[in-house]
């Protein structure tokens, strides 16, 4: 009988420990409102970086039109241009663009960067990168934005 009572007490202690861990985890996890606020902060910071990088890119290649994007699909910027190629008495319209946006807040609680690029009617990339909001590293996003803009600039310069 004595073992039976000790076993029951051990089980109760284990259950109490599990409840305490669950309460601690619940306290540590961010509320929905806190996650929305965090997403807004990251969105603003990253969209400014995107805008700066794409403005600089358009300054180095005259002919690109710059546009800030704020829509249901996200916040960021895009540059685009139309060129005409004349060959054998025929003209062809060539479209180039680069677009980067931070997607809106969703129930998945992520911050997501999406980028699309096309050079002379050819899509050169269509990429996305995301991180959980409570674990997001803004420096890695900054480096990724820089890298993708530099890759596009190199590809565009090589194709002109």
One Martini backbone bead per residue (centre of mass of N, CA, C, O) as a GRO file, in nm:
protein
  160
    1UNK     BB    1   0.056   0.063  -0.020
    2UNK     BB    2   0.284   0.268  -0.003
    3UNK     BB    3   0.360   0.265  -0.302
    4UNK     BB    4   0.091   0.366  -0.414
    5UNK     BB    5   0.106   0.652  -0.285
    6UNK     BB    6   0.377   0.736  -0.412
    7UNK     BB    7   0.282   0.706  -0.703
    8UNK     BB    8   0.055   0.919  -0.694
    9UNK     BB    9   0.239   1.157  -0.612
   10UNK     BB   10   0.425   1.145  -0.859
   11UNK     BB   11   0.203   1.197  -1.064
   12UNK     BB   12   0.112   1.473  -0.950
   13UNK     BB   13   0.382   1.616  -0.983
   14UNK     BB   14   0.399   1.578  -1.289
   15UNK     BB   15   0.138   1.734  -1.354
   16UNK     BB   16   0.227   2.004  -1.229
   17UNK     BB   17   0.473   2.045  -1.408
   18UNK     BB   18   0.319   2.052  -1.674
   19UNK     BB   19   0.143   2.299  -1.606
   20UNK     BB   20   0.378   2.497  -1.558
   21UNK     BB   21   0.498   2.477  -1.840
   22UNK     BB   22   0.243   2.572  -1.990
   23UNK     BB   23   0.229   2.852  -1.854
   24UNK     BB   24   0.507   2.951  -1.938
   25UNK     BB   25   0.463   2.925  -2.241
   26UNK     BB   26   0.217   3.116  -2.257
   27UNK     BB   27   0.373   3.366  -2.151
   28UNK     BB   28   0.594   3.368  -2.381
   29UNK     BB   29   0.395   3.387  -2.578
   30UNK     BB   30   0.253   3.573  -2.812
   31UNK     BB   31   0.022   3.767  -2.892
   32UNK     BB   32  -0.160   3.864  -3.155
   33UNK     BB   33  -0.112   4.169  -3.118
   34UNK     BB   34   0.198   4.153  -3.087
   35UNK     BB   35   0.244   4.025  -3.368
   36UNK     BB   36   0.129   4.258  -3.534
   37UNK     BB   37   0.325   4.471  -3.432
   38UNK     BB   38   0.584   4.327  -3.520
   39UNK     BB   39   0.516   4.311  -3.820
   40UNK     BB   40   0.497   4.616  -3.868
   41UNK     BB   41   0.784   4.680  -3.792
   42UNK     BB   42   0.921   4.498  -4.004
   43UNK     BB   43   0.782   4.610  -4.255
   44UNK     BB   44   0.892   4.896  -4.236
   45UNK     BB   45   1.193   4.832  -4.233
   46UNK     BB   46   1.202   4.658  -4.500
   47UNK     BB   47   1.066   4.858  -4.699
   48UNK     BB   48   1.291   5.071  -4.677
   49UNK     BB   49   1.516   4.897  -4.789
   50UNK     BB   50   1.388   4.836  -5.059
   51UNK     BB   51   1.356   5.126  -5.155
   52UNK     BB   52   1.654   5.205  -5.148
   53UNK     BB   53   1.766   4.988  -5.341
   54UNK     BB   54   1.577   5.048  -5.591
   55UNK     BB   55   1.654   5.341  -5.627
   56UNK     BB   56   1.954   5.293  -5.681
   57UNK     BB   57   1.915   5.110  -5.924
   58UNK     BB   58   1.757   5.320  -6.100
   59UNK     BB   59   1.996   5.529  -6.103
   60UNK     BB   60   2.198   5.331  -6.271
   61UNK     BB   61   1.932   5.280  -6.469
   62UNK     BB   62   1.812   5.439  -6.698
   63UNK     BB   63   1.440   5.401  -6.737
   64UNK     BB   64   1.347   5.345  -6.468
   65UNK     BB   65   1.061   5.292  -6.280
   66UNK     BB   66   0.947   5.403  -5.973
   67UNK     BB   67   0.760   5.216  -5.706
   68UNK     BB   68   0.550   5.218  -5.453
   69UNK     BB   69   0.417   4.953  -5.244
   70UNK     BB   70   0.056   4.938  -5.150
   71UNK     BB   71  -0.112   4.637  -5.065
   72UNK     BB   72  -0.259   4.330  -5.033
   73UNK     BB   73   0.029   4.195  -5.119
   74UNK     BB   74   0.201   4.447  -5.004
   75UNK     BB   75   0.526   4.589  -4.913
   76UNK     BB   76   0.727   4.818  -5.125
   77UNK     BB   77   0.883   4.770  -5.451
   78UNK     BB   78   0.931   4.896  -5.798
   79UNK     BB   79   1.080   4.825  -6.115
   80UNK     BB   80   1.051   4.958  -6.459
   81UNK     BB   81   1.084   4.873  -6.820
   82UNK     BB   82   1.084   4.983  -7.166
   83UNK     BB   83   1.195   4.834  -7.462
   84UNK     BB   84   1.336   4.869  -7.794
   85UNK     BB   85   1.384   4.640  -8.062
   86UNK     BB   86   1.582   4.657  -8.356
   87UNK     BB   87   1.516   4.415  -8.625
   88UNK     BB   88   1.467   4.373  -8.940
   89UNK     BB   89   1.231   4.595  -8.942
   90UNK     BB   90   1.169   4.518  -8.637
   91UNK     BB   91   0.977   4.538  -8.341
   92UNK     BB   92   1.049   4.500  -7.983
   93UNK     BB   93   0.921   4.450  -7.672
   94UNK     BB   94   1.096   4.513  -7.357
   95UNK     BB   95   1.068   4.376  -7.031
   96UNK     BB   96   1.154   4.517  -6.708
   97UNK     BB   97   1.184   4.387  -6.358
   98UNK     BB   98   1.150   4.474  -5.999
   99UNK     BB   99   1.014   4.302  -5.705
  100UNK     BB  100   0.943   4.393  -5.355
  101UNK     BB  101   0.781   4.224  -5.072
  102UNK     BB  102   0.580   4.242  -4.783
  103UNK     BB  103   0.373   4.051  -4.641
  104UNK     BB  104   0.104   4.015  -4.481
  105UNK     BB  105  -0.060   3.939  -4.214
  106UNK     BB  106  -0.095   3.616  -4.060
  107UNK     BB  107  -0.173   3.313  -3.896
  108UNK     BB  108   0.137   3.208  -3.929
  109UNK     BB  109   0.349   3.412  -3.813
  110UNK     BB  110   0.504   3.575  -4.051
  111UNK     BB  111   0.784   3.688  -4.238
  112UNK     BB  112   0.760   3.791  -4.591
  113UNK     BB  113   0.965   3.766  -4.878
  114UNK     BB  114   0.914   3.895  -5.214
  115UNK     BB  115   1.059   3.816  -5.545
  116UNK     BB  116   1.080   3.974  -5.875
  117UNK     BB  117   1.235   3.900  -6.203
  118UNK     BB  118   1.296   4.081  -6.518
  119UNK     BB  119   1.463   4.037  -6.848
  120UNK     BB  120   1.370   4.084  -7.146
  121UNK     BB  121   1.108   3.881  -7.098
  122UNK     BB  122   1.271   3.734  -6.860
  123UNK     BB  123   1.268   3.530  -6.604
  124UNK     BB  124   1.507   3.526  -6.329
  125UNK     BB  125   1.304   3.552  -6.069
  126UNK     BB  126   1.122   3.368  -5.791
  127UNK     BB  127   1.105   3.465  -5.454
  128UNK     BB  128   1.124   3.339  -5.107
  129UNK     BB  129   1.116   3.452  -4.755
  130UNK     BB  130   1.097   3.315  -4.417
  131UNK     BB  131   0.990   3.393  -4.073
  132UNK     BB  132   0.933   3.383  -3.764
  133UNK     BB  133   0.844   3.638  -3.570
  134UNK     BB  134   0.984   3.535  -3.288
  135UNK     BB  135   1.268   3.471  -3.490
  136UNK     BB  136   1.349   3.716  -3.634
  137UNK     BB  137   1.611   3.833  -3.870
  138UNK     BB  138   1.689   4.135  -4.000
  139UNK     BB  139   1.977   4.095  -4.113
  140UNK     BB  140   1.909   3.864  -4.311
  141UNK     BB  141   1.711   4.031  -4.478
  142UNK     BB  142   1.902   4.254  -4.563
  143UNK     BB  143   2.103   4.069  -4.712
  144UNK     BB  144   1.895   3.953  -4.914
  145UNK     BB  145   1.814   4.211  -5.050
  146UNK     BB  146   2.092   4.289  -5.148
  147UNK     BB  147   2.152   4.032  -5.310
  148UNK     BB  148   1.910   4.044  -5.511
  149UNK     BB  149   1.980   4.321  -5.630
  150UNK     BB  150   2.266   4.251  -5.725
  151UNK     BB  151   2.186   4.018  -5.914
  152UNK     BB  152   2.011   4.189  -6.097
  153UNK     BB  153   2.220   4.398  -6.184
  154UNK     BB  154   2.413   4.199  -6.315
  155UNK     BB  155   2.213   4.076  -6.521
  156UNK     BB  156   2.136   4.341  -6.661
  157UNK     BB  157   2.422   4.430  -6.747
  158UNK     BB  158   2.477   4.164  -6.918
  159UNK     BB  159   2.201   4.209  -7.116
  160UNK     BB  160   2.247   4.499  -7.272
   0.00000   0.00000   0.00000
